[in-house]
Amino acid sequence: MLAKDAVAAVTLIVSCAVFLTNHLALAAGLARVHQPRWHVWFVLLPISAWLAPYWGFRHGLRRRSWLWLVSGLAYVLLQITLIVTG
């Protein structure tokens, strides 16, 4: 049981780290690509952070946007799985 908990904890930490790192990379890409830089500040605010992949797709950052969506979904599903299984 201890090994299972350790694997779950490491997986949760890694998925969160990938999500946050990619979120910052997407914000940096938006700052570099898009001229009105106010998008970047809204991406970094927690209340509007979910708009990051939308603006990323819109400005040609498709790979970063897909990775944001996949890593965010993986993190949320892992959280739900850990809550349900206890």
Secondary structure, DSSP 8 states (H G I E B T S, - for coil): -HHHHHHHHHHHHHHHHHHHHHHHHHHHHHHHH-SSTHHHHHHHSGGGGGGHHHHHHHTT-HHHHHHHHHHHHHHHHHHHHHHHH-
